């Protein structure tokens, strides 16, 4: 196979604190990208200025759009790219130096691949590792099930797409600002050939301002609306999707996260929602009791999500 060009697309929204580090990291890759496209998704003037200066220093292209969310920003970046392979990097994530080299080698060895991923780490604010994914071990159907349940995370920056496949799927769904990456990964598994490197080569960093900080928003109505919208889109590709059961599971998961995040009132509301959605599973109410217990004994359930626990402690110290 002829040499493949690689473009890295970075959605950017008020990420001035991370952009210089991200671009330096790309420059240090053992297989450097041929093109870097940063899509400014309506940042504040200060962050936009920092971005322009950093991009100029590293020869990156900057596109500017009104705020439409990271999925649309990534789609815009892909449309402007001139490369056969597309990697996505969230501005606050970190790659190992040989990530691109190892992923490109997979495409060179097998022309039929559509998407190459790697395992990912999730790092706490204190620098410790909260979680390392084990996606390579999953059978496809189990993988899809876990995506639907919101049990798969920290993967977006691990993706290296064949551009033609990404375009055939239609890219990230523009109607979603929540779990748009989950929908695209699920469709990739159902419609393409996906290879996952067993080595963790990408790291997502949890911090108080991270978009994906679970438990950060206690608005249950908003979370329900977002979850239902995701499953509405997912239902187009997964027959007999059991939305009510999935909603109950989502509420149970949120109850656990709210407990660890130090939001017991939101946790109780989520646990009650889970029970009302699926009253045949009374154990879901146990999380309401756990929320009360967490008020008496803070930190009792930190082992459920050490990353969220670290962010709660940071918030408490401020």
KEDO-873369 format. One record per residue (C-alpha): residue in one letter; x, y, z. Coordinates in pm, 1 decimal. Example, Ala and Ser with C-alpha at 12.3 -4.5 7.8 and 13.67 -1.06 7.14 Angstrom:
2
NODE res     east    north       up
NODE   a   1230.0   -450.0    780.0
NODE   s   1367.0   -106.0    714.0
This chain:
318
NODE res     east    north       up
NODE   x      0.0      0.0      0.0
NODE   x    122.4    350.5    -81.2
NODE   x    214.7    575.0    208.0
NODE   x    -91.9    697.6    392.6
NODE   x   -141.8   1058.2    496.1
NODE   x   -277.0   1126.0    844.5
NODE   x   -475.8   1430.7    954.5
NODE   x   -543.7   1505.3   1321.0
NODE   x   -868.4   1691.1   1393.8
NODE   x   -901.5   1876.1   1725.8
NODE   x  -1234.5   2027.9   1836.1
NODE   x  -1155.7   2337.5   2043.2
NODE   x  -1375.8   2528.8   2284.1
NODE   x  -1204.2   2751.2   2541.7
NODE   x   -913.7   2508.7   2567.8
NODE   x   -631.2   2761.8   2594.5
NODE   x   -487.9   2585.4   2899.1
NODE   x   -418.1   2269.8   2696.8
NODE   x   -358.3   2362.2   2331.6
NODE   x     16.5   2429.8   2349.7
NODE   x     78.5   2096.7   2522.7
NODE   x   -141.5   1914.5   2271.3
NODE   x     44.4   2055.5   1971.3
NODE   x    384.6   1985.5   2127.1
NODE   x    271.3   1628.6   2185.7
NODE   x    176.5   1589.4   1819.1
NODE   x    515.1   1726.5   1714.9
NODE   x    677.0   1458.5   1932.5
NODE   x    494.3   1168.0   1766.1
NODE   x    728.7    908.9   1616.1
NODE   x    498.3    920.0   1313.7
NODE   x    405.1   1285.4   1283.5
NODE   x     67.7   1381.6   1137.2
NODE   x     71.3   1526.7    787.0
NODE   x   -198.8   1778.2    874.4
NODE   x   -338.2   1926.7   1195.7
NODE   x   -681.0   2090.0   1179.0
NODE   x   -820.6   2267.9   1483.9
NODE   x  -1185.9   2370.6   1473.8
NODE   x  -1264.7   2660.1   1706.7
NODE   x  -1622.5   2598.9   1815.0
NODE   x  -1703.9   2954.6   1924.3
NODE   x  -1438.2   3013.1   2191.2
NODE   x  -1405.1   3329.4   2398.4
NODE   x  -1170.9   3596.6   2252.4
NODE   x   -884.7   3519.5   2492.0
NODE   x   -885.6   3147.2   2415.0
NODE   x   -922.6   3213.8   2042.3
NODE   x   -615.9   3441.5   2055.8
NODE   x   -407.5   3179.1   2238.5
NODE   x   -519.2   2919.3   1985.2
NODE   x   -418.9   3136.8   1688.8
NODE   x    -71.9   3196.3   1834.3
NODE   x     -9.6   2828.6   1914.8
NODE   x   -143.9   2707.9   1579.9
NODE   x     84.4   2948.2   1392.9
NODE   x    385.1   2822.6   1589.0
NODE   x    315.2   2460.5   1492.8
NODE   x    180.2   2510.5   1141.5
NODE   x   -171.5   2394.8   1226.9
NODE   x   -481.5   2504.6   1037.1
NODE   x   -757.6   2677.9   1234.1
NODE   x  -1122.0   2676.6   1125.2
NODE   x  -1373.3   2896.7   1307.0
NODE   x  -1743.8   2821.8   1345.8
NODE   x  -2031.8   2927.2   1568.7
NODE   x  -2076.9   2692.5   1861.6
NODE   x  -2239.2   2369.1   1745.7
NODE   x  -2074.3   2109.8   1967.7
NODE   x  -1770.3   1883.3   1928.5
NODE   x  -1933.0   1642.2   1683.2
NODE   x  -2005.8   1910.4   1424.6
NODE   x  -1659.5   2058.6   1484.7
NODE   x  -1498.3   1722.9   1410.4
NODE   x  -1709.2   1683.1   1096.4
NODE   x  -1593.0   2026.1    976.7
NODE   x  -1233.0   1926.6   1035.0
NODE   x  -1269.3   1603.9    838.7
NODE   x  -1431.9   1791.4    549.3
NODE   x  -1127.2   2018.5    530.2
NODE   x   -872.2   1738.0    560.8
NODE   x   -656.4   1611.1    277.0
NODE   x   -558.5   1268.1    409.8
NODE   x   -670.3    906.2    387.6
NODE   x   -664.5    858.9    766.1
NODE   x   -827.5   1079.7   1029.6
NODE   x   -737.9   1084.8   1398.5
NODE   x   -940.9   1272.4   1658.2
NODE   x   -780.6   1437.3   1959.1
NODE   x   -966.3   1616.1   2236.6
NODE   x   -751.0   1909.2   2339.0
NODE   x   -709.5   1793.6   2701.0
NODE   x   -623.2   1431.7   2616.0
NODE   x   -273.6   1285.2   2588.9
NODE   x   -120.8   1036.5   2344.7
NODE   x    179.7    811.6   2388.7
NODE   x    457.2    913.3   2147.6
NODE   x    412.6    604.6   1927.6
NODE   x     32.6    602.2   1906.6
NODE   x      0.7    713.5   1545.3
NODE   x    292.7    498.5   1431.3
NODE   x    136.9    181.2   1572.2
NODE   x   -209.5    258.6   1438.9
NODE   x    -91.9    349.5   1089.4
NODE   x    103.5     22.8   1080.6
NODE   x   -226.1   -164.5   1123.9
NODE   x   -372.4      1.3    813.6
NODE   x    -56.0    -71.0    617.6
NODE   x    -76.8   -436.9    717.6
NODE   x   -448.7   -472.9    639.0
NODE   x   -605.5   -253.0    371.4
NODE   x   -954.9   -374.3    464.0
NODE   x   -964.4   -205.3    804.2
NODE   x  -1202.5     87.2    853.5
NODE   x  -1115.5    197.6   1206.3
NODE   x   -819.5    130.2   1433.9
NODE   x   -849.1    207.5   1803.5
NODE   x   -630.1    148.3   2105.6
NODE   x   -698.6     97.1   2472.8
NODE   x   -723.3    415.0   2681.1
NODE   x   -641.5    526.2   3031.0
NODE   x   -848.0    763.5   3243.9
NODE   x   -630.9    981.5   3469.0
NODE   x   -751.3   1147.8   3787.7
NODE   x   -675.9   1514.1   3864.2
NODE   x   -403.0   1397.1   4105.4
NODE   x   -227.8   1216.7   3818.3
NODE   x   -320.1    865.6   3925.3
NODE   x   -482.1    623.7   3680.5
NODE   x   -850.2    568.0   3749.4
NODE   x   -919.9    315.1   3475.4
NODE   x   -761.9    133.2   3181.1
NODE   x  -1001.5      7.4   2914.1
NODE   x  -1011.3   -354.2   2794.7
NODE   x  -1208.2   -307.8   2474.0
NODE   x   -998.1   -551.4   2269.5
NODE   x  -1139.3   -841.5   2472.4
NODE   x  -1503.3   -765.3   2388.8
NODE   x  -1713.8   -952.8   2136.3
NODE   x  -1901.3   -718.0   1903.4
NODE   x  -2252.5   -770.1   2046.2
NODE   x  -2132.1   -722.8   2403.7
NODE   x  -1941.5   -412.4   2292.9
NODE   x  -2258.9   -263.6   2141.5
NODE   x  -2457.9   -346.6   2456.5
NODE   x  -2206.3   -166.3   2677.5
NODE   x  -2210.2    137.4   2447.6
NODE   x  -2588.7    156.8   2476.4
NODE   x  -2558.8    142.1   2856.2
NODE   x  -2299.2    418.5   2865.1
NODE   x  -2038.1    182.1   3005.6
NODE   x  -1773.7    260.5   2742.3
NODE   x  -1579.8    583.8   2774.1
NODE   x  -1243.2    753.3   2714.9
NODE   x  -1220.8    630.1   2355.7
NODE   x  -1272.6    924.8   2119.3
NODE   x   -906.3   1026.4   2111.8
NODE   x   -807.9    664.7   2047.1
NODE   x   -979.1    653.7   1706.6
NODE   x   -798.2    650.2   1371.3
NODE   x  -1054.6    631.2   1089.6
NODE   x  -1023.3    554.3    724.5
NODE   x  -1165.1    882.1    592.6
NODE   x  -1379.0    714.9    325.7
NODE   x  -1547.9    497.8    590.7
NODE   x  -1609.4    795.2    820.3
NODE   x  -1774.0    980.1    531.8
NODE   x  -1981.9    676.6    436.3
NODE   x  -2123.6    670.5    789.9
NODE   x  -2202.3   1040.9    764.6
NODE   x  -1964.0   1135.3   1045.3
NODE   x  -2082.3   1239.8   1389.5
NODE   x  -2458.4   1289.9   1415.8
NODE   x  -2506.1   1670.9   1418.8
NODE   x  -2828.8   1638.7   1616.7
NODE   x  -2639.9   1501.4   1917.5
NODE   x  -2418.4   1696.5   2155.6
NODE   x  -2420.5   1413.4   2408.0
NODE   x  -2272.0   1070.7   2330.9
NODE   x  -2234.8   1151.7   1962.0
NODE   x  -1907.6    956.6   1978.5
NODE   x  -2092.0    655.2   2123.5
NODE   x  -2332.2    649.7   1829.8
NODE   x  -2048.6    668.2   1577.5
NODE   x  -1852.0    390.8   1748.6
NODE   x  -2159.5    168.4   1764.8
NODE   x  -2225.7    218.1   1393.9
NODE   x  -1860.1    151.2   1315.1
NODE   x  -1880.5   -182.7   1495.4
NODE   x  -2203.1   -276.1   1316.5
NODE   x  -2105.0   -160.5    966.9
NODE   x  -1726.4   -175.2    937.7
NODE   x  -1408.6   -362.0   1022.5
NODE   x  -1266.1   -239.5   1351.4
NODE   x   -931.7   -337.7   1501.6
NODE   x   -837.2   -252.4   1860.2
NODE   x   -476.7   -249.0   1974.7
NODE   x   -449.7   -407.6   2318.7
NODE   x   -197.4   -145.8   2436.4
NODE   x   -319.8    173.8   2608.9
NODE   x   -178.4    454.9   2393.9
NODE   x   -422.7    736.8   2479.2
NODE   x   -511.1    902.5   2810.5
NODE   x   -817.4   1104.7   2903.3
NODE   x   -757.5   1347.9   3188.1
NODE   x  -1038.0   1418.7   3431.8
NODE   x  -1047.6   1774.2   3559.5
NODE   x  -1315.8   2008.3   3695.8
NODE   x  -1373.7   2170.2   3355.4
NODE   x  -1379.9   1852.5   3145.9
NODE   x  -1690.7   1828.2   2927.1
NODE   x  -1737.3   1461.5   3007.6
NODE   x  -1701.7   1486.8   3384.7
NODE   x  -1977.9   1248.8   3492.2
NODE   x  -2191.4   1373.9   3775.9
NODE   x  -2106.4   1737.7   3708.9
NODE   x  -2462.2   1830.5   3609.6
NODE   x  -2735.0   1730.2   3857.4
NODE   x  -3021.3   1830.4   3623.2
NODE   x  -3202.6   1496.4   3587.7
NODE   x  -3452.1   1626.2   3333.6
NODE   x  -3170.1   1734.8   3103.7
NODE   x  -2987.6   1403.0   3149.1
NODE   x  -3306.2   1210.5   3068.8
NODE   x  -3369.2   1419.5   2758.2
NODE   x  -3013.2   1364.3   2636.8
NODE   x  -3029.0    990.1   2702.4
NODE   x  -3363.5    953.1   2525.2
NODE   x  -3233.8   1147.9   2225.3
NODE   x  -2927.8    922.1   2204.2
NODE   x  -3139.4    606.8   2215.2
NODE   x  -3377.0    750.3   1955.5
NODE   x  -3085.0    776.2   1714.3
NODE   x  -2940.3    441.9   1825.8
NODE   x  -3276.2    272.6   1767.7
NODE   x  -3235.6    330.3   1393.9
NODE   x  -2950.0     81.6   1392.3
NODE   x  -3033.9   -155.6   1680.4
NODE   x  -3364.5   -344.2   1640.8
NODE   x  -3583.8   -400.7   1947.6
NODE   x  -3393.5   -150.1   2158.8
NODE   x  -3539.4   -159.7   2513.7
NODE   x  -3543.1    212.5   2584.8
NODE   x  -3727.5    199.6   2919.8
NODE   x  -3486.9    -53.2   3067.6
NODE   x  -3189.8    145.4   2936.2
NODE   x  -3329.2    464.7   3091.0
NODE   x  -3362.5    288.8   3426.2
NODE   x  -3004.0    168.8   3401.8
NODE   x  -2890.4    522.1   3311.4
NODE   x  -3066.1    665.0   3617.5
NODE   x  -2907.4    400.7   3839.4
NODE   x  -2564.6    482.8   3696.4
NODE   x  -2623.6    854.3   3754.1
NODE   x  -2734.6    786.5   4112.3
NODE   x  -2400.0    619.1   4180.8
NODE   x  -2206.9    903.1   4018.0
NODE   x  -2400.2   1170.1   4208.3
NODE   x  -2326.8    992.3   4537.6
NODE   x  -1953.8    995.3   4469.7
NODE   x  -1968.6   1355.0   4340.4
NODE   x  -2121.2   1466.5   4671.8
NODE   x  -2470.4   1539.5   4536.0
NODE   x  -2697.3   1321.4   4755.7
NODE   x  -3022.6   1500.7   4667.0
NODE   x  -2965.7   1441.0   4295.0
NODE   x  -2866.6   1081.0   4372.9
NODE   x  -3192.5   1013.5   4557.3
NODE   x  -3395.4   1164.2   4272.2
NODE   x  -3208.2    950.7   4017.8
NODE   x  -3259.8    632.8   4221.7
NODE   x  -3633.6    701.8   4251.6
NODE   x  -3652.8    768.0   3875.9
NODE   x  -3478.9    435.2   3811.3
NODE   x  -3727.7    250.0   4029.7
NODE   x  -4031.3    419.1   3872.3
NODE   x  -3905.4    330.9   3525.7
NODE   x  -3852.6    -32.0   3621.2
NODE   x  -4046.8   -115.3   3942.8
NODE   x  -3973.4   -486.0   3900.0
NODE   x  -3616.9   -404.1   4009.4
NODE   x  -3665.1   -269.6   4366.5
NODE   x  -3290.1   -296.3   4431.5
NODE   x  -3254.2     27.3   4236.4
NODE   x  -3395.7    208.9   4541.3
NODE   x  -3094.7     92.4   4742.7
NODE   x  -2897.8    378.1   4590.6
NODE   x  -3130.6    625.3   4762.1
NODE   x  -3026.9    467.7   5090.7
NODE   x  -2663.0    484.6   4987.3
NODE   x  -2706.6    856.7   4917.0
NODE   x  -2831.2    914.2   5272.5
NODE   x  -2544.7    704.8   5409.1
NODE   x  -2295.9    914.6   5213.0
NODE   x  -2414.1   1223.4   5404.1
NODE   x  -2326.2   1051.5   5731.7
NODE   x  -2003.5    896.4   5604.8
NODE   x  -1858.2   1103.8   5317.2
NODE   x  -1625.2    906.3   5094.5
NODE   x  -1784.0    573.1   5185.3
NODE   x  -1852.3    495.6   4818.0
NODE   x  -1551.1    662.2   4655.1
NODE   x  -1439.7    324.6   4518.5
NODE   x  -1732.9    339.9   4273.9
NODE   x  -1559.8    617.5   4076.3
NODE   x  -1221.2    733.3   4206.0
NODE   x  -1195.6    998.2   3933.7
NODE   x  -1515.8   1169.8   4044.1
NODE   x  -1404.2   1137.7   4405.1
NODE   x  -1083.0   1323.9   4321.5
NODE   x  -1277.8   1604.0   4153.0
NODE   x  -1511.5   1630.5   4454.0
NODE   x  -1214.9   1667.7   4686.9
NODE   x  -1065.6   1937.1   4462.6
NODE   x  -1395.7   2125.1   4467.7
NODE   x  -1416.7   2096.9   4846.3
NODE   x  -1066.5   2239.5   4894.9
NODE   x  -1142.1   2548.5   4683.6
